[in-house]
């Protein structure tokens, strides 16, 4: 279901459940600090069943339950849990790790009612991807799984983590996605949490350039959305508005060499854009439309923001999401610094996870965003920019 009109104060659009910490991979940027075996304290089968029932308590239309990890396929009872969700009518998506285990479960994924699968490819080069994932054959497993799942009618999106080790592979990632027939690309902006180090983070101007590049990439028939990169929404709206009005986008955005490099490479490989931009600006953010349950039942605004709002072992998920002080304040947009003063606060709001990673405060400004509130005054009416998007027949 579209997020337009979704009652974010009442229910999340996406419920992420870290079903286990167990995973065959040891990725350099792993949020979960995943390991080869499950940790003590993991929700039991009966507790997992109860969690799924709590997701259903939000009412129809139900949130999508995203089974993640670690690697959810490393959990022995995963198909019993999928069956439980299916019996209640709760839509289930899955984020398995690209490994041999995934290839062994292709048919079960296709036949057990999993509505969508996200598969990570971080770089078009198998060698670079495998080095990042610390698992030889991970790239090949990902590509094979994408082909096999799509052939069986399963909806597949590709997830790509953007960091210093992967950023210059983005143009060839677009080409790879087109070759694979993938229609949805979720781009994860690095947050230094878990095993991800700050040395892999980009500078604010570079994140601005990446966001503008992704807007261009969305013109090639791929729906682009971001995780922990909400500034992509502001940039995409401004670029779209500039094109509609015949304004040079550089009047509204300060784009640099990385944008030029990535966009030139994209055009060299794929030619001119093929259609209208297909960027998503749903308005979700950590704690607003998104909630995360850890392997041991703690509830967080997202998997990248390690500030607990409660535990499903002690309270109902519905109550935690709707009533916890942390969740309510995040949805109110009670932010500090530039994020609190920004004209795009409701649409963007900054990455709450990155604010916490750098400042220890989930309500601080997002350090990855270079935008200065009010700097567009006299150049463009921001309210008109947002209104032009909401009234567009291509509303994202």
BELTA-V59843 format. One record per residue. RES is the residue in one letter. SS is DSSP state (@ for helix, = for strand, . for the rest). OMEGA is omega as a letter, one per 30 degrees, with the letter a starting at -180 (NA if undefined). Layout:
BEGIN
RES & SS & OMEGA
RES & SS & OMEGA
END
This chain:
BEGIN
X & . & l
X & . & l
X & . & a
X & . & a
X & . & l
X & . & a
X & . & a
X & . & l
X & . & a
X & . & a
X & . & l
X & . & l
X & . & a
X & = & l
X & = & l
X & = & l
X & = & l
X & = & a
X & . & a
X & . & l
X & . & a
X & = & a
X & . & l
X & . & a
X & . & l
X & . & a
X & . & a
X & . & a
X & . & a
X & . & l
X & . & a
X & . & a
X & . & a
X & . & a
X & = & a
X & . & a
X & . & l
X & . & l
X & . & l
X & . & l
X & . & l
X & . & l
X & . & l
X & . & l
X & @ & a
X & @ & l
X & @ & l
X & @ & l
X & @ & l
X & @ & l
X & @ & l
X & @ & l
X & @ & l
X & @ & l
X & @ & l
X & @ & a
X & . & l
X & . & l
X & . & a
X & . & f
X & . & a
X & . & l
X & . & l
X & = & l
X & = & a
X & = & l
X & = & a
X & = & a
X & . & g
X & . & l
X & . & a
X & @ & l
X & @ & l
X & @ & a
X & . & a
X & . & a
X & . & a
X & @ & a
X & @ & l
X & @ & l
X & @ & l
X & @ & l
X & @ & l
X & @ & l
X & @ & a
X & @ & l
X & @ & l
X & @ & a
X & . & l
X & . & a
X & . & a
X & = & l
X & = & a
X & = & l
X & . & a
X & . & l
X & . & l
X & . & a
X & . & l
X & @ & l
X & @ & l
X & @ & a
X & @ & l
X & @ & a
X & . & a
X & @ & a
X & @ & a
X & @ & l
X & @ & a
X & @ & a
X & @ & a
X & . & l
X & . & l
X & . & a
X & . & a
X & = & l
X & = & l
X & = & a
X & = & a
X & = & l
X & . & a
X & . & a
X & . & l
X & . & l
X & . & l
X & @ & a
X & @ & a
X & @ & l
X & @ & a
X & @ & l
X & @ & l
X & @ & a
X & @ & a
X & . & a
X & . & a
X & . & a
X & . & a
X & @ & a
X & @ & a
X & @ & l
X & @ & l
X & @ & a
X & @ & l
X & @ & a
X & @ & l
X & @ & a
X & @ & a
X & @ & l
X & @ & l
X & @ & l
X & @ & l
X & . & l
X & . & l
X & . & l
X & = & a
X & = & l
X & = & l
X & = & l
X & = & l
X & = & l
X & = & l
X & = & l
X & . & a
X & . & a
X & . & a
X & . & a
X & @ & a
X & @ & l
X & @ & a
X & @ & l
X & @ & l
X & @ & l
X & @ & l
X & @ & l
X & @ & l
X & @ & l
X & @ & l
X & @ & l
X & @ & a
X & @ & a
X & . & l
X & . & a
X & . & a
X & = & a
X & = & l
X & = & a
X & = & a
X & = & l
X & = & a
X & . & l
X & . & a
X & . & l
X & . & a
X & . & a
X & . & a
X & . & a
X & . & a
X & @ & l
X & @ & l
X & @ & a
X & . & l
X & . & l
X & . & l
X & @ & l
X & @ & l
X & @ & l
X & @ & l
X & @ & l
X & @ & l
X & @ & a
X & @ & l
X & @ & l
X & @ & a
X & @ & l
X & @ & l
X & @ & a
X & @ & a
X & @ & l
X & @ & a
X & @ & l
X & . & l
X & . & l
X & = & a
X & = & l
X & = & a
X & = & l
X & = & a
X & . & l
X & . & a
X & . & l
X & @ & l
X & @ & a
X & @ & l
X & @ & a
X & @ & a
X & @ & l
X & @ & a
X & @ & l
X & @ & l
X & @ & l
X & @ & l
X & @ & l
X & @ & l
X & @ & a
X & @ & a
X & . & l
X & . & l
X & . & a
X & @ & a
X & @ & l
X & @ & a
X & . & a
X & . & l
X & . & a
X & . & a
X & . & a
X & @ & a
X & @ & l
X & @ & a
X & @ & a
X & @ & a
X & @ & a
X & @ & l
X & @ & l
X & @ & l
X & @ & a
X & @ & l
X & @ & a
X & @ & a
X & @ & a
X & . & a
X & . & l
X & . & a
X & . & a
X & . & l
X & . & l
X & . & a
X & . & l
X & = & a
X & . & l
X & . & a
X & . & a
X & . & l
X & . & l
X & = & a
X & = & l
X & . & l
X & = & a
X & = & a
X & = & l
X & = & a
X & = & l
X & = & a
X & . & a
X & . & a
X & . & l
X & . & l
X & = & a
X & = & a
X & = & l
X & = & l
X & = & l
X & . & a
X & . & a
X & = & a
X & = & l
X & = & a
X & = & l
X & = & a
X & = & l
X & = & l
X & . & l
X & . & a
X & . & a
X & . & l
X & . & l
X & @ & l
X & @ & a
X & @ & l
X & @ & a
X & @ & a
X & @ & a
X & @ & a
X & . & a
X & @ & a
X & @ & a
X & @ & a
X & @ & a
X & @ & l
X & @ & l
X & @ & l
X & @ & a
X & . & a
X & . & a
X & . & a
X & . & l
X & @ & a
X & @ & a
X & @ & l
X & @ & a
X & @ & a
X & . & l
X & . & a
X & . & a
X & . & a
X & . & a
X & . & a
X & . & l
X & . & l
X & . & l
X & . & l
X & @ & l
X & @ & a
X & @ & l
X & @ & l
X & @ & a
X & @ & a
X & @ & a
X & @ & a
X & . & a
X & . & a
X & . & a
X & . & l
X & . & l
X & . & l
X & . & a
X & . & a
X & . & a
X & . & l
X & . & a
X & . & l
X & . & a
X & . & l
X & . & a
X & . & l
X & . & a
X & . & a
X & . & l
X & . & a
X & . & l
X & . & a
X & @ & l
X & @ & l
X & @ & l
X & @ & a
X & @ & l
X & @ & a
X & @ & l
X & @ & a
X & @ & a
X & . & a
X & . & l
X & . & l
X & . & a
X & . & a
X & . & NA
END
